[in-house]
Amino acid sequence: MDYKKDFPFFSGDWVYLDSAATAQKPNSVIQCMNEYYKNTCATVHRAIYDPSLKVTEQYEEARGVIANFLSCACEEIIFCKGTTDGINLIANSFAKAFLKEGDTILLTEMEHHSNLVPWQLLAKEKNLKLKFIPVKEDKTLDLSAPDLFKDVKLLAITHISNVTGVENPIKEICGKARSLGVKVLVDGAQAVAHRKVDVKDLHCDFYIFSGHKIYGPTGIGVIYGKKELLTKMPPVTGGGDMIDSVFFTHSTYQEPPLRFESGTPPIAEVLGLKVAIEYVLSIGYEKIMAHEKALYKYLLQKLSPIETLTPFSSNESSSIFSFSVDGVHPLDLATFLNGKKIAIRTGHLCAQPLLRKFDKTSLCRVSFGIYNTFEDIDAFVACLSETLLVMQ
């Protein structure tokens, strides 16, 4: 089935191959958000007039849908601005409750800057240590070190790499960490649009993703946190919905999740995210994974005659393909493709340490969404071949 018809962006003639950066939005999401602004525009949790009561019910219903989507409880779902914001929130709240000077945070060499820089800032502020799981030549993690979790209090790890598409064995890693008392935060930004995520099955302590990568709005993200941890964590920002009682000299706070949702929330975005998740579930992950795998296999087949093209990874169960071309700068290549209305991502892909490890400064990246077709790949490869004839 061709899902392009569900996405108004494709009324034009763009070939969009940058869904790992942000996915296009289906009509149902746009209509839902427009409906809110046109007919039920009111704030939540704060009034007794009908539009406010209605949208409050819709807002909390959305929380329930997302909790069910991740297989957790409603009180374990916190709305934030996105994955970056969510990781920063956990870094600044969890650390105050559980980490002390000299403690070690374990990361990996494949992390997006959003799951690296917040921990660097925290480590500097609280005099913590950072330790890294190495990435092997095949771009997978080297988990063989016997002392991998020695002295570690928290592991922050990506579920799927935004550069290579490698899927880390999160359940296995969480099991090992849990047996040693190590808490685990998972960056799920690249996973939720492509894989079914069950946080209880993974046994992670935190799982964070962005709405805009799962066909939802920008400016909305989700934090899953185990209830027993959230109830012990202090708020990071103050005001609005997060308060219980306020006095001149001190305040008391709501129970999670509202403790972490200060101010007027992104209401339209929450409602839009609910619809986006329902859209994905209506298609089904089995179909999504099969479709993306077929696209990936076809892409490799079509690119194989281009001898000057070097894949940075080759993972056929992925929706991400990064590559370089001998003698051609990625920015130049992407500029030529833009002239043909073909959108790909180039640059350091927000993972400079990983690229530096493999002596790269920049890559090209193609990434799929449910709306991509074999014809998109044909158009991309034809324009790529034409461009290389001119540039090489």
C-alpha positions in Angstrom: 0.0 0.0 0.0 1.2 3.5 -0.8 0.9 5.6 2.3 2.0 8.8 0.6 -1.7 9.7 0.1 -2.0 10.2 3.9 0.7 12.9 4.0 0.0 16.3 2.5 3.7 17.1 2.1 3.7 14.7 -0.8 1.2 16.7 -2.8 4.4 18.2 -4.2 7.1 16.2 -6.0 9.8 15.9 -3.3 11.6 12.6 -2.6 12.0 12.8 1.1 14.7 10.5 2.6 15.4 12.2 5.9 12.8 10.7 8.3 15.5 10.0 10.9 15.7 13.8 11.3 12.0 14.4 11.3 9.1 12.4 9.8 6.3 13.9 7.8 2.9 14.3 9.4 -0.3 12.5 8.3 -3.5 14.4 7.6 -5.0 12.9 10.8 -2.4 14.6 13.0 -2.8 17.9 11.3 -6.6 17.8 11.4 -6.5 16.8 15.1 -4.3 19.8 16.0 -6.4 22.2 13.9 -9.5 20.9 15.6 -8.1 21.7 19.0 -7.2 25.3 18.0 -10.5 25.9 16.1 -13.0 24.4 18.5 -11.7 23.4 21.9 -8.8 25.8 22.5 -8.5 26.0 26.3 -5.9 25.1 28.9 -5.9 21.8 30.9 -6.3 21.0 34.6 -7.3 24.6 35.6 -11.0 25.4 34.9 -14.5 24.0 35.1 -15.9 25.4 31.8 -16.8 22.9 29.2 -14.0 23.4 26.6 -11.4 23.1 29.4 -13.0 20.0 30.9 -13.2 18.4 27.4 -9.6 19.1 26.5 -8.3 18.0 29.9 -10.1 14.7 29.3 -8.5 14.4 25.9 -5.1 15.3 27.2 -5.1 12.7 29.9 -6.6 10.2 27.5 -3.6 10.8 25.3 -1.3 10.0 28.2 -3.2 6.8 28.6 -2.8 5.8 25.0 0.9 6.5 25.2 1.3 4.6 28.4 -0.4 1.6 26.8 1.8 2.1 23.7 4.9 1.6 25.9 3.2 -0.9 28.2 3.5 1.1 31.4 1.3 3.1 33.8 -0.1 6.6 33.1 1.7 8.1 36.1 5.0 6.9 34.5 4.5 9.1 31.4 5.9 12.6 31.5 5.4 15.0 28.6 8.5 17.1 27.6 9.7 19.0 24.5 11.5 16.1 22.9 14.3 13.6 23.5 16.9 16.2 24.2 14.8 18.0 26.7 13.8 14.7 28.3 17.4 13.5 28.7 18.3 16.9 30.3 15.4 16.6 32.7 16.4 13.2 33.9 20.1 14.3 34.1 19.2 17.3 36.2 16.6 15.6 38.5 17.9 12.0 38.8 21.4 13.2 39.6 20.3 15.3 42.4 18.5 12.4 44.0 20.8 9.5 43.3 24.3 10.5 42.1 27.2 11.8 44.3 30.7 13.1 43.6 32.9 10.5 42.1 30.1 8.3 40.7 30.5 7.0 37.2 28.0 7.3 34.2 28.5 4.8 31.4 27.8 5.9 27.8 28.6 4.5 24.4 30.8 5.8 21.6 27.8 5.9 19.3 25.6 8.3 21.2 23.9 11.3 19.7 25.1 14.6 21.1 21.8 14.8 23.0 22.8 11.8 25.0 26.3 12.9 25.6 26.5 16.7 26.2 23.9 16.7 29.1 26.1 14.1 30.9 29.2 16.1 30.2 27.6 19.2 31.8 26.4 17.2 34.7 29.8 15.5 35.2 31.5 18.9 35.3 29.0 20.3 37.8 29.0 17.4 40.2 32.5 16.0 39.6 31.3 12.7 38.1 33.2 10.3 35.9 32.2 9.4 32.3 33.1 6.0 30.9 32.4 4.7 27.3 31.5 1.4 25.8 33.6 1.1 22.6 32.2 0.7 19.1 33.8 -2.1 17.1 34.8 -2.0 13.4 31.4 -3.4 12.4 29.8 -0.5 14.2 28.3 -2.7 17.0 29.1 -2.3 20.7 31.9 -4.2 22.3 30.2 -5.5 25.4 32.9 -8.1 26.2 34.8 -6.2 29.0 34.3 -8.1 32.2 34.4 -4.9 34.3 32.0 -3.0 32.0 29.7 -1.9 34.8 32.3 -1.5 37.5 31.5 1.5 39.8 28.8 2.6 37.3 25.6 4.1 38.7 23.8 5.0 35.5 24.0 3.8 31.9 22.7 6.1 29.2 22.4 4.3 25.8 20.8 4.7 22.4 18.3 2.0 21.3 19.1 2.5 17.6 22.0 4.6 16.3 21.0 7.6 14.2 24.2 7.2 12.2 24.5 3.5 11.5 21.0 2.1 12.2 22.6 -0.5 14.6 20.1 -1.7 17.1 21.6 -2.3 20.5 20.6 -5.4 22.6 18.8 -3.3 25.1 17.0 -6.1 26.9 20.2 -8.0 27.4 22.1 -4.9 28.6 19.3 -3.9 31.0 19.3 -7.3 32.5 23.0 -7.2 33.2 22.8 -3.7 34.5 19.8 -4.5 36.8 21.6 -7.4 38.3 24.4 -5.0 39.3 22.2 -2.2 40.6 22.9 0.1 37.6 20.0 2.3 36.4 19.5 2.5 32.6 18.2 5.4 30.5 17.4 4.5 26.9 17.4 7.1 24.1 14.5 5.8 21.9 14.4 8.6 19.4 15.2 6.3 16.4 13.3 3.3 17.6 9.7 4.0 18.3 8.7 4.7 14.7 10.2 1.4 13.6 10.0 -1.1 16.5 7.4 -2.1 19.1 8.8 -0.9 22.5 7.7 -2.6 25.7 9.5 -0.8 28.6 8.5 -3.5 31.1 9.9 -6.2 28.9 13.1 -4.2 28.4 13.3 -3.5 32.2 14.9 0.0 31.6 14.5 2.7 34.2 13.9 5.5 31.7 12.9 5.5 28.1 12.7 8.8 26.1 11.5 9.6 22.6 10.4 12.6 20.4 7.0 12.9 18.8 8.3 14.4 15.5 10.2 11.2 14.6 7.0 9.0 14.9 4.9 11.1 12.5 3.8 13.5 15.3 4.3 17.2 16.0 7.5 18.9 16.8 7.9 20.3 20.3 6.6 17.2 22.2 8.4 14.3 23.7 7.8 11.5 26.1 9.7 10.3 29.2 8.9 6.9 30.6 10.3 6.6 34.2 9.7 3.9 36.7 7.3 5.1 39.3 9.5 4.2 42.3 12.3 6.5 40.8 10.0 9.4 39.8 8.5 9.7 43.2 11.9 10.2 44.7 13.1 12.7 42.1 12.8 16.5 42.6 11.3 18.8 40.0 13.6 20.7 37.6 11.4 23.6 36.7 8.8 25.4 38.9 5.4 26.9 38.4 2.0 26.0 37.0 0.8 22.4 37.1 3.7 21.0 39.2 2.7 22.7 42.4 0.6 21.3 45.3 0.7 24.2 47.8 2.7 27.4 47.5 3.7 29.7 50.4 6.0 32.8 50.4 8.9 30.8 51.7 8.4 27.3 50.3 6.2 25.0 48.2 5.1 21.4 48.0 4.8 19.5 44.7 2.4 17.3 42.8 3.1 13.6 42.5 4.6 12.4 39.2 4.0 13.0 36.3 2.7 16.5 36.9 5.6 17.3 39.2 7.7 17.4 36.1 5.3 19.3 33.8 5.4 23.0 34.9 3.6 25.7 33.0 0.9 25.4 30.3 1.8 22.2 28.4 2.0 21.7 24.7 -1.7 20.6 24.5 -2.2 20.5 20.7 1.1 18.6 20.4 0.1 16.0 22.9 -3.2 15.4 21.2 -1.4 15.2 17.8 1.1 12.7 19.2 -1.7 10.5 20.3 -3.2 10.4 16.8 0.3 9.8 15.3 0.8 6.8 17.5 -2.7 5.5 16.7 -1.8 5.9 13.0 1.4 3.8 13.4 -0.5 1.2 15.3 -3.2 1.0 12.6 -0.5 0.0 10.1 1.2 -2.3 12.5 4.9 -2.8 13.3 5.1 -6.1 11.4 4.2 -4.3 8.2 6.4 -1.3 8.9 9.5 -3.4 9.6 8.9 -5.6 6.5 8.4 -2.6 4.3 11.5 -0.8 5.5 13.6 -4.0 5.3 12.5 -4.4 1.6 13.4 -0.8 0.9 16.8 -1.2 2.5 17.6 -4.3 0.5 16.5 -2.7 -2.7 18.6 0.4 -2.0 21.7 -1.7 -1.5 21.0 -3.6 -4.7 20.6 -0.3 -6.7 23.7 1.3 -5.2 26.0 -1.7 -5.6 27.3 -0.7 -9.1 28.6 2.6 -7.8 32.2 1.6 -6.9 33.1 4.9 -5.4 30.4 4.7 -2.8 31.3 3.4 0.6 28.6 2.4 3.1 29.3 3.5 6.7 27.1 0.6 7.9 25.0 -2.1 6.3 22.2 -3.3 8.5 19.2 -4.6 6.5 16.8 -4.5 9.4 17.4 -0.8 9.7 15.7 2.3 8.2 19.0 4.2 8.1 21.8 4.1 5.5 24.9 6.3 5.9 27.6 6.5 3.3 30.4 8.5 1.7 31.5 8.9 -1.9 35.2 9.1 -2.8 36.3 12.5 -3.9 32.9 14.1 -3.3 32.0 16.2 -0.2 28.6 15.2 1.3 27.5 18.8 1.4 28.1 19.2 -2.4 26.3 16.0 -3.1 23.3 17.0 -1.0 23.2 20.4 -2.7 23.0 18.8 -6.1 20.3 16.4 -4.9 18.3 19.3 -3.5 18.2 20.8 -7.0 16.4 17.6 -8.0 14.1 17.9 -5.0 15.6 14.9 -3.2 16.1 15.4 0.5 18.9 13.6 2.4 20.9 14.4 5.5 24.6 15.3 5.5 27.1 16.4 8.1 28.4 15.0 11.3 24.9 13.7 12.1 25.1 15.0 15.7 27.6 12.2 16.4 31.1 13.9 16.0 32.9 11.5 18.4 31.7 8.4 16.5 32.7 9.9 13.1 36.0 11.0 14.5 36.7 7.5 15.7 36.4 6.3 12.1 38.3 9.2 10.6 35.2 10.9 9.2 34.1 14.5 9.5 30.9 14.2 7.4 28.6 11.6 5.9 25.5 11.4 3.8 22.5 9.7 5.3 19.3 8.2 3.7 16.5 7.3 6.1 13.1 5.8 5.4 9.6 6.4 6.6 6.4 4.3 6.0 5.6 6.6 3.0 8.8 5.8 1.1 8.6 3.6 -2.1 10.9 1.8 -4.4 10.3 4.6 -6.9 11.8 7.0 -4.4 14.9 4.9 -4.3 15.0 4.7 -8.1 14.8 8.5 -8.3 17.5 9.0 -5.6 19.9 6.5 -7.3 19.4 8.0 -10.7 20.1 11.5 -9.5 23.0 10.3 -7.5 24.5 8.6 -10.5 23.9 11.6 -12.7 25.5 13.9 -10.0 28.6 11.8 -9.7 29.2 11.8 -13.4 29.3 15.6 -13.2 31.3 15.9 -9.9 33.9 13.1 -10.2 
